[in-house]
Amino acid sequence: MRLFYLFLILIFLLLTGRVIAQKAADTVRPGKGALVGRSLRTGLRQYLLCYQDPKNDRKLTFWYWLRDVSIQNQGGREVVVITQHWYGGDSGSYRRVYSINDAGDFAPLYHRELVKGRLNAYDWKADGISGADSVEGNAQKGFRLAFDQPNYNWNLDIETFEPLPLAEGRAFLINFYDAGYGTPKYVRYSVAGSERIRLIDGQEEDCWVLYTEDSEKGYSERYWISKKDHEFLKEEDHFNGMTRYKIRMPDTMPDIRKGFGPQG
């Protein structure tokens, strides 16, 4: 009988410890859980994405992403402007994304994306998001969604992760929203440890490993962010039986937009 009660106590302690661990996360949203603004890196960064289906050993799918980050003054307000270009195997897969965020707390102000020829543009505020009336051809002109809390733009997850105060044992609940899809939700990201990874130039970089998963939706994501410069270097995702890798290209890679000429 004593062993039985000891077993129950052990289960209780394990469950209690798990609950405590789940609660030990910093809430991160505009106005709460400040990001480390000094770690936001500006300039052009390029990424190679590779999609792999374990059931098809003769095919790989590739994307190439550009993300250009700058600090600007618009109407007397300092903002972070992020322009993205996504290139695939054909012109129909091209995507262009333009986002404006407050430079102080990275709160979203505006988001516009061209996806498969469809233009979606939004004005983003702390209490809600709406289709931008001033943008000609905006397919989301009548869109409206109220927020009960401010949130971050999920399309800018890389730029949100880099300024996080990463450290051993830390976890974060980030209020993310993907413009035009569903509703905002808090997503848990935990520092799963650290690892030294080899870069394209052969050098090694000591990184924090940030991890998230959703067992119900069946996906997991792992991000390697350098300890020295808070730079996003690598990502590995598993979803729907697929694996996706995202690799930061070295700065020696030329800006590929220049090869497209004036219309690129």
N, C-alpha and C positions, 0 to 999 in steps of 0.2 A: 504493500500500500504506500509505503514511504517513497519507493521508486516512482510510483504513479504520480504522486503529488510533486515530486521533484521534476518529473517530465512536464507536468502542466506549468510549473513555475518557469521552466526553461523556455517553453513555447511562448508564454506571456512576455518574458524578457525579450525574446527574439522579435516578436510582433511589435512590442513597445519601441524597441530600438529602431525597427524599420520605420515606424510612424514618425519618430523623432527625426530620423534621417531624411524622410520625405519632407518634413516641415522645415528642415534646415537649409532653406534656399532663399536667396535674396530676390525680392520682387523688383523687376526692372521694367519701367515704362516711363514716358516723359513725365518729369516731375517727381519721380521716385526711383531710387536705385541708380544714382548717377553713373553714366559711362565715363571712362577716362578719356576726355576729349583730346588730350594731347597725343593719344595713340592713333587717332584717325589719320591714315596716310592719304596724302593727295597725289595726283599724277595718274598716269596711265598704267593699268595692269592688264595683262592678257592671260587667259586660262585655256587649257586644252581639256575637253571633256570626252570621255570614252564610255560608251554603254556596252555592256557585255551580257549576253544571254548564255548561261552555262549549257543550255540544251542545243545551242547552235555554235559549233566550234569552227565555223567557216565565215563568220560575220562579226564585224565590230561597227558600231555607229559612232560618229564623231561630231562634236560641235566645237566651235571656237568662239570664245567670249572676250569682249573688250569692256573694261569698266574704267571710265575716266572721272576722277574725283577732283573737284576744285572748290575753293572758298571764294565767294563773290559777294558783292554788295548790291542788293536789289531793293530799290525804293527806300534806302537808308537802313536796311536790315541786312545783317550778315547771315548768309545762308550757305549751306553745302549743296552743291549741284553735282549730280551723278548722271552721266550719260553712258548707256550700255548699247553695245552692238552684239547681236548673236548671229553667227554665221553657221549654216548647215551645208548639206550636200547639194542643195538647189536654192534658187532665189525665193521660192515659196516659203521656205522655212526661216527666212530672215526675220529678225525681230529688233526693233529699236525702242529703247526705254529711256525716258528723261524724268528725273525726280529732283525735287527741291525739298530740303529739310532745314529747319532752324539750326544755326551753327552752335547755339548754346546747349540745347538738350537733345538735338537730333530729331525733334518732333517733325513728322511729315507735314508739308504744306501743299504740295502739288505732285501729281504723278500722271505721266502720259506714256502710253505704249502703243506701238504699231505691231500687231500680231496677225500674220496671214492676211495682210491687207486691211485689217479692221483697226480703226483708231479708237482707243479708249482713253479718256482724259478725266481727271478727278481733281477737285479742290478738297483738300484734306485739313480738317480742324480737330481740336481736342474732343469736341462733342459730336462729331459726325463727319461723314464724307458724302460728296454729291458730285454728279456729273458737271463738268465745266461748261457753262453755257456759252462762253466766249470762243470756244474752239470749234471751228467749222468742220463739219463732218464727223463730230463726236458721236459714236454709237451709244454712248452711255449718258447722253445729255439729261435724260429723265431719271437717272439713278439717284436714290437717296437711302442713306442708312445712318441711324443715330447710334452714338456710342455712349456707354455709361462710364467709360474710363478712356483716357488717351492711350494710344498704342503706337507701335513702330511698324514701318513698312516691311513686310516679310520679303518683298522683292530685294531688299537691301540687307539680307541677313549677314553677308560677309562684312559689310561696313559696320554692322551692329556688333558682331562678335569681336572684331579686332580691338575696340576700346574697352571691352569688359576687363575688370580687375581679376584676371585669372590667377588661381593659386591652388595648391594641393587641397583637395577636400571641398572646394567651393562648388556651389550649385546656384543656378539662376532660373527664375520663372519669368520669362519674357512675354509681354503682351504683344503678340504679332497679329497683323491683319494683311491678307492678300487682296488687294483692291478688286472689288467686284465679285468676290467669291466668298460665300458663307458669311460668318461673323467672326469678330476678333476672338482669340483664345490665348490663354497662357500656356506656353510650351516650356517644359523643363529641360535645361541643358546642364549637365554635370561635368566637372573636370575629372576625367577617368584616370588621370595620371599624367606622366610625361614620357617622351620618347625622342631619341635622336634619329633624325631621318637624313638620308643622303639626297642632296639636291642634284639638279641636272649637271652642274659644273663639277660634281664630285665632292664638294664640301659637305660637311655635316652641320645640321642645325638642331639645337635643343628646343623642343616644342612642348607646349601644353596640348593635351588631347581632350577636346570637348566632345561630349557624347549626348545623343538623344535617341529615343525610340518610342514607338507607339505599337504595342502588341496587338491592339484591336485592328489597326489598319495595316499591320504587318510590315513596318519599315523600321530601319535603324540608320543613323547617320553619325559619322565620326569626322571631326575636323582637327587638323594639326595647325596650331598657331604658334609662331616663334616666340620664345620667351624674351629674346633680346629686343626685337622691334615691334612685337605684337602684330606680325604680318601673317595673314592667312596663306598657307603654303600648299595644303593638300586636303582633299575630302574623299571619303569612301562611303557610299550609300548602298543599302540593300533594300529592294522593294519589288513586289510582284515577281519574285524569282529572278530579278535582274540585279546587276551590280553596276554602279556608276562611279567613275573616278574623275576627280577634278584636280588638275595640277597647275600651279602658278608657273607661268613661263618666266625665264630669266629676263633681266632688263636689256640684255644684248639682242633680244628679239625685236626686229624693226616694227614700227607701227604699220600694220598691214593695210590700214585704210589708205595710205599714200599710194599703194599699188593700184587702187581702183580709179584714180584720176579725179577730176573735179566733181563728178557725180557720185563718188563712193561714199 
